[in-house]
């Protein structure tokens, strides 16, 4: 039986949510699976991925072939690295403690990179919000100034219209 690590779609139309599963290659996309390894939500920024790395490494060791997207997810979360390090342990190139230390260091570095990205996204969002607020204040100030000018012009027009009528009346009385 050929086993694949692939994504199984859930969620509603336009809002996909995926399970990462180990399934028989002949099974339907959303059909029967052998084990649920994790979840993947592409609707958030950055995408939310929960993955059981040990289960993924076990299936990789047993010969499961990941699809392209599943391979990218496994690589992003470190399951492929863990599988590679476990291969080194089996061959005797590393001890289990060394492999665990390398994996822990990689996970910490990856968490720092993701943290920087999240904080950068939050900063960009805050800067965009501040810029939009400043632009809105400028537009409002222009509107208020235009309204004041229109009001002053209307008052001046009304004053000019009232003054000539008075002058006309004075001219008629003199004649």
Protein Blocks (a to p, Z undefined) as FASTA:
>chain_A
ZZddddddedjehiacdddddddfkbcfklccfbdfbdcdfkbccddddddfklmmmmmm
nopacdfklmmmmmmnommmmmmmmmmmmnopacfklmmmmmmmmmmmmmmmmmmmmmmm
mmmmmmmmmmmmmmmmmmmmmmmmmmmmmmmmmmmmmmmmmmmmmmmmmmmmmZZ
